[in-house]
Amino acid sequence: MSEQLNDSWLDLERLAKYASLSKNSLRKHIKYSGLPAYRVGGKLLIKQLDFDNWVRERPVKALDIKAIAKKALERHRSKQASSSTMH
């Protein structure tokens, strides 16, 4: 995505190319994830600036793999300990 601010209107086809997403994914984001869109004459239009801002508001959180692995190992050990005391 370009860092240059652009207030142009994009239809789904142009936005899909711009964002490297499928038109179906974009429709789902419009319906379920609050991507702002406007219907004009039966055609969905999205402002490029609105899309860029919408994406910026949704950063991906980094996974802490070590913490996830540690919790999984602790659960596994806890289950093993409780099953061995039952026998």
C-alpha positions as a printed NumPy array, in Angstrom:
array([[  0.   ,   0.   ,   0.   ],
       [  1.186,   3.456,  -0.818],
       [  2.055,   5.751,   2.071],
       [  0.892,   8.711,   0.006],
       [ -2.509,   9.989,   1.155],
       [ -5.062,   9.363,  -1.542],
       [ -8.729,  10.268,  -1.282],
       [ -9.76 ,   8.522,  -4.502],
       [-12.727,   6.165,  -4.731],
       [-12.055,   2.519,  -5.558],
       [-14.479,  -0.171,  -6.638],
       [-13.989,  -3.687,  -5.282],
       [-11.867,  -4.773,  -8.242],
       [ -9.422,  -1.873,  -7.92 ],
       [ -9.303,  -2.14 ,  -4.124],
       [ -8.657,  -5.893,  -4.358],
       [ -5.641,  -5.212,  -6.584],
       [ -4.452,  -2.364,  -4.362],
       [ -4.759,  -4.403,  -1.152],
       [ -3.799,  -7.827,  -2.566],
       [ -7.055,  -9.254,  -1.221],
       [ -9.893, -11.04 ,  -2.951],
       [-13.146,  -9.234,  -3.642],
       [-14.888, -11.837,  -1.486],
       [-12.583, -11.046,   1.469],
       [-13.287,  -7.354,   1.045],
       [-17.056,  -7.994,   1.02 ],
       [-16.685,  -9.939,   4.284],
       [-14.675,  -7.099,   5.849],
       [-17.362,  -4.628,   4.785],
       [-20.122,  -6.798,   6.236],
       [-18.458,  -8.045,   9.443],
       [-15.384,  -5.935,  10.225],
       [-16.518,  -2.375,   9.754],
       [-14.685,  -1.555,   6.526],
       [-16.451,   1.646,   5.405],
       [-18.08 ,   1.331,   1.99 ],
       [-20.752,   3.118,   0.03 ],
       [-23.233,   1.698,  -2.454],
       [-23.717,   3.924,  -5.48 ],
       [-25.93 ,   2.66 ,  -8.267],
       [-25.561,  -0.917,  -7.032],
       [-21.766,  -0.684,  -6.987],
       [-19.672,  -0.776,  -3.792],
       [-17.166,   2.047,  -3.516],
       [-14.493,   2.552,  -0.878],
       [-12.301,   5.604,  -0.357],
       [ -8.664,   4.589,  -0.497],
       [ -7.923,   6.823,   2.489],
       [-10.734,   5.156,   4.491],
       [ -9.297,   1.735,   3.657],
       [ -5.754,   2.765,   4.622],
       [ -6.987,   4.169,   7.944],
       [ -9.088,   1.051,   8.6  ],
       [ -6.007,  -1.162,   8.079],
       [ -3.829,   1.015,  10.333],
       [ -6.374,   0.631,  13.144],
       [ -5.903,  -3.163,  13.065],
       [ -2.272,  -3.998,  13.79 ],
       [ -1.418,  -7.65 ,  14.209],
       [ -0.237,  -8.536,  17.698],
       [  3.025, -10.425,  17.828],
       [  2.771, -13.91 ,  19.28 ],
       [  4.939, -14.744,  22.261],
       [  5.833, -18.28 ,  21.184],
       [  7.907, -18.984,  24.304],
       [  5.025, -18.05 ,  26.621],
       [  2.551, -20.118,  24.585],
       [  4.887, -23.138,  24.648],
       [  5.5  , -22.739,  28.386],
       [  1.757, -22.672,  29.15 ],
       [  1.127, -25.707,  26.942],
       [  3.936, -27.636,  28.652],
       [  2.623, -26.682,  32.099],
       [ -0.898, -27.892,  31.161],
       [  0.54 , -31.137,  29.814],
       [  2.609, -31.747,  32.961],
       [ -0.383, -30.899,  35.16 ],
       [ -2.56 , -33.429,  33.322],
       [  0.182, -36.079,  33.594],
       [  0.574, -35.436,  37.335],
       [ -3.166, -35.639,  37.997],
       [ -3.593, -38.812,  35.955],
       [ -0.652, -40.515,  37.724],
       [ -2.116, -39.785,  41.175],
       [ -5.415, -41.391,  40.151],
       [ -3.827, -44.791,  39.458]])
